[in-house]
Amino acid sequence: MHTIFATTICYLLEKHGPLTTRQLHPQIADLHPDLCDDSIDRIIDGKRFGKKWNHAVQTAQQHLKKPRKVEIIGGRWHARIGEVKA
């Protein structure tokens, strides 16, 4: 799932330019409704932490930052030219 989300993030940033996480989420959900099930929450020790797929998207974003394929500037995710392939 994380690999699919990472690839989708790169695609969306190439297509639309810099986006916030809030802007990315609905676009990812539109492209992958099968992976973005709003009925499944992330629950740890009985506490709810939001939708499980939202956390998977955030994990994918963090994994893309490590090899510097994307970077966050001013709250927006930016694709690094020539390095956006997930």
Secondary structure, DSSP 8 states (H G I E B T S, - for coil): -HHHHHHHHHHHHHHH-SB-HHHHHHHHHHH-TTT--TT-EEEETTEEEEEHHHHHHHHHHHHHHTTTSEEEETTEEEE-TT----
